[in-house]
Amino acid sequence: MDYVRLGRTELKASVMGLGCGGHSRLGQATGKTEAESAAIVRQALDLGINFIDTAEAYGTEPIVGRALQNVPRHSYILSTKKSLRQDDRWVTGAELKAGLERSLKQLQTDHVDIYHLHGLQPDQYDYACSEWVPALEDLKKQGKIRFSGVTEMFGRDPQHVMLERAVQDPFWDVIMVGFNLLNQSARQRVFPYTKANDIGVLIMFAVRRALNSRENLAEMLQHLYAERLLDPQQHSLEDVEAAFGPASGAESMQDAAYRFCRYEDGVHVTLSGTGNPEHLAVNHRSLLRPPLPEATTAKLKSLFGHIDSISGN
C-alpha cells in the first residue's frame, strides 16, 4: 500500500480508503451477513488500507466497530458522518453532538479521526457555519473528534456549489468530493483551494453506475448526446470504449477510472466500497498500479473535461 499525508491533518492515510456506504454498504444491501461484512473490513486492513469511512446513515457503524475490535487504535483512521435532517428539519448543534455520542458507541471507540457533516447542500451552508461548526469545535476540544470534515451531495450538486464556498473557509480540515472521469469539474472549482489551504481530499464516486458496465456507459452517453454535451458522430460508444481498450494501458474501464482519480493532482484518498472480497482485491490492485499513460489521461480529459452536470450514478 502507498500512503500520503492527508493535508494539514498530518495523518498518514492509505491512498485507497474503504467506503462502508454506497450501493453495497459492505454487502449489507446484497444480503451479506454482518460477519461477512466485518470480514471485508478486516481484509481491507490486511491489504494495508488504513482509512475506513462510514456514516450514521449507512447503518454500518456497528459492523465497523465489531471488525475493528482488538485492532490497535493508532493503526487506522476512522471517518464517520452525521446526517443533517431529522423529522423534516435541520438538526441542532446539540443533536449533532448527541449523534456523535451514538456513533462512538456503535463504533466502540472514544474518538473518531474525522467527523463530517454529511451531504451538506448549498442552502444549508450558512446554518452550518452558525450552528454546526461551533458544535464541531466543541467536540474537538473534548477530544472526541480530531478533525472536521464536510461532504457534498454530489448527485444533487454536481457543480460543487457548496464546496466552492467551504474550501475557502478555515473550518474544514478534510472534504469529500465527487470526482470521476465523467465529471472532472472539481479540478477547476475545488482542488486549487484545497491545495492552497492544505485541506485533505477524499474522492467519492470514482466508479459509479455509469462506469460499472458497457450497458450503463451506453445509457449515460445517450443522456450526454441528448444534452448536446457529446457529439455522437465524433464520440460513439465504440470510440469512448477505445479510451479504455488495450492501447490505453488500462485493464478495464473500472481500472482506468480508479487510476484516473488516484493520480489527479490534489487527491489524497480514493474511496472504494464493496461487499465482495474479490472485488476489493481487484480495486486494491488498480489503485496501486502506476498512472495511466499520458495519452490516455489526455484523451479522457478531452472527452469529458467540459462536463459538470452529471455524477455518473
SVG drawing of the C-alpha trace seen along z (x, -y; Angstrom):
<svg xmlns="http://www.w3.org/2000/svg" viewBox="-41 -32 45 46">
<polyline fill="none" stroke="black" stroke-width="0.4" points="0.0,0.0 1.1,-3.6 0.4,-6.3 0.1,-10.0 -0.1,-13.0 -3.7,-13.9 -3.4,-17.7 -2.8,-19.7 -4.2,-16.8 -0.7,-15.2 -2.5,-11.8 -0.7,-9.2 -3.5,-7.8 -3.6,-4.9 -4.3,-6.1 -7.2,-3.7 -9.9,-4.1 -12.7,-1.6 -16.1,-3.1 -18.7,-1.5 -21.7,-3.0 -22.7,-3.4 -24.8,-0.8 -23.2,2.1 -22.9,0.9 -20.2,3.6 -22.6,6.1 -25.5,5.4 -27.5,4.2 -26.9,7.5 -27.8,9.9 -24.4,10.5 -24.3,11.4 -22.8,8.9 -19.9,11.4 -19.2,11.4 -19.3,7.6 -17.0,7.3 -14.6,9.7 -14.4,7.1 -13.2,4.5 -10.6,6.9 -9.5,7.8 -9.0,4.1 -6.7,3.8 -4.8,6.9 -4.3,5.2 -2.8,2.1 -5.9,-0.1 -5.9,-2.2 -8.7,-4.7 -12.1,-3.4 -15.1,-5.7 -18.6,-5.1 -21.7,-7.2 -24.6,-7.3 -26.9,-6.9 -25.2,-3.8 -26.1,-1.6 -22.6,0.0 -21.1,-1.7 -21.8,1.3 -20.2,3.6 -17.1,1.4 -16.9,1.3 -17.1,5.1 -14.4,5.5 -12.0,3.1 -12.1,4.7 -8.6,5.7 -7.0,3.7 -4.7,1.1 -6.5,-2.3 -3.5,-4.2 -3.2,-1.8 -6.3,-3.1 -8.0,-6.3 -11.7,-6.3 -14.1,-8.6 -17.8,-8.9 -20.6,-11.4 -23.6,-13.0 -26.9,-13.2 -28.2,-16.8 -32.0,-16.3 -34.3,-14.9 -38.1,-15.0 -38.1,-17.1 -35.9,-19.8 -32.2,-20.6 -30.6,-19.2 -29.3,-21.5 -25.8,-21.7 -26.8,-19.7 -28.3,-17.0 -25.1,-16.8 -23.1,-16.2 -25.6,-13.6 -25.3,-11.9 -21.5,-11.7 -22.1,-10.0 -24.3,-7.4 -21.6,-6.8 -18.9,-6.4 -20.9,-3.8 -21.7,-2.0 -18.0,-2.1 -16.8,-1.0 -14.3,-3.8 -13.7,-7.0 -13.0,-9.2 -13.1,-9.4 -10.4,-10.9 -12.7,-12.8 -16.3,-13.8 -18.1,-15.1 -21.3,-17.0 -22.9,-14.5 -24.1,-15.7 -24.2,-19.4 -26.2,-21.3 -25.7,-24.9 -28.8,-26.2 -27.6,-24.7 -24.2,-26.3 -24.9,-29.5 -26.7,-27.4 -23.8,-25.1 -21.4,-27.9 -23.6,-29.3 -24.9,-26.1 -22.8,-23.1 -19.3,-24.5 -19.3,-25.6 -20.5,-22.2 -17.7,-20.6 -15.2,-22.9 -16.5,-21.9 -16.2,-18.2 -12.5,-18.8 -11.8,-20.5 -13.3,-17.4 -11.0,-15.1 -14.0,-13.2 -13.1,-14.2 -9.7,-15.1 -10.6,-16.9 -13.7,-18.4 -14.9,-17.4 -17.7,-18.1 -19.1,-16.1 -21.2,-17.3 -24.4,-15.9 -22.8,-15.2 -25.9,-13.7 -27.8,-17.0 -24.8,-19.3 -22.5,-18.1 -21.1,-21.5 -19.8,-21.7 -21.7,-24.9 -21.4,-24.1 -17.8,-23.0 -16.7,-26.1 -17.7,-28.1 -16.5,-25.5 -12.9,-25.3 -12.4,-29.0 -13.3,-28.8 -10.9,-27.8 -13.3,-25.3 -12.7,-22.2 -9.6,-20.0 -10.9,-17.4 -13.5,-17.4 -15.2,-14.6 -15.8,-15.5 -17.4,-13.8 -14.8,-13.4 -14.6,-10.9 -13.6,-10.8 -17.2,-11.7 -17.3,-14.8 -13.9,-16.4 -15.1,-19.8 -13.6,-19.7 -10.2,-20.1 -11.0,-23.8 -13.6,-24.5 -12.3,-22.7 -8.7,-21.5 -7.0,-24.8 -8.4,-25.9 -7.8,-22.6 -4.1,-22.7 -3.7,-26.3 -5.3,-25.7 -3.8,-22.3 -7.2,-20.6 -7.3,-16.8 -9.2,-15.5 -11.2,-12.3 -12.7,-11.1 -16.1,-9.5 -17.9,-8.4 -14.7,-7.3 -16.7,-4.4 -20.5,-4.6 -23.2,-3.0 -22.2,-4.5 -18.8,-3.0 -19.8,0.4 -20.8,1.9 -20.9,1.3 -24.7,1.1 -24.6,-1.6 -22.0,-3.6 -24.1,-3.5 -27.1,-4.7 -25.1,-7.6 -23.7,-8.5 -27.3,-8.7 -28.0,-11.3 -24.9,-13.3 -25.9,-13.2 -29.4,-14.4 -27.9,-17.3 -25.5,-18.1 -22.6,-17.6 -21.1,-15.0 -21.4,-14.6 -22.5,-11.0 -20.8,-11.4 -17.4,-12.0 -17.8,-10.1 -19.7,-6.9 -19.8,-4.2 -17.1,-2.3 -14.9,-5.5 -15.3,-6.1 -14.6,-2.4 -11.4,-2.7 -10.2,-5.0 -10.2,-2.0 -9.0,0.6 -5.8,2.5 -3.9,-0.5 -4.9,-2.7 -2.7,-0.9 -5.8,-0.1 -7.1,3.4 -10.7,2.4 -13.0,-0.7 -13.0,-0.4 -9.3,-0.1 -8.9,-3.3 -11.5,-5.1 -9.7,-4.4 -6.2,-5.2 -7.6,-8.4 -8.7,-9.6 -5.9,-8.3 -3.3,-10.3 -5.2,-13.6 -3.2,-16.4 -4.5,-17.3 -6.2,-14.0 -5.2,-12.1 -7.6,-9.1 -9.8,-7.5 -12.7,-5.6 -13.9,-2.2 -16.8,-0.3 -17.8,3.3 -19.1,6.3 -17.2,8.7 -13.7,9.9 -12.6,10.5 -13.9,7.0 -12.0,5.4 -8.8,7.2 -9.2,6.1 -9.8,2.5 -6.8,2.6 -4.6,3.7 -5.9,0.9 -5.2,-1.8 -1.7,-0.6 -0.9,-0.5 1.1,-3.3 -0.6,-6.3 -2.4,-5.8 -0.2,-6.8 -0.3,-10.5 -2.0,-10.0 -4.9,-8.1 -5.3,-10.7 -5.3,-13.4 -7.9,-11.6 -10.2,-11.2 -9.8,-14.9 -10.6,-15.8 -13.7,-13.6 -15.3,-14.6 -13.4,-17.5 -16.1,-20.1 -18.9,-18.2 -20.2,-19.3 -23.9,-18.2 -23.7,-14.5 -22.4,-12.4 -22.1,-9.1 -24.7,-7.4"/>
</svg>
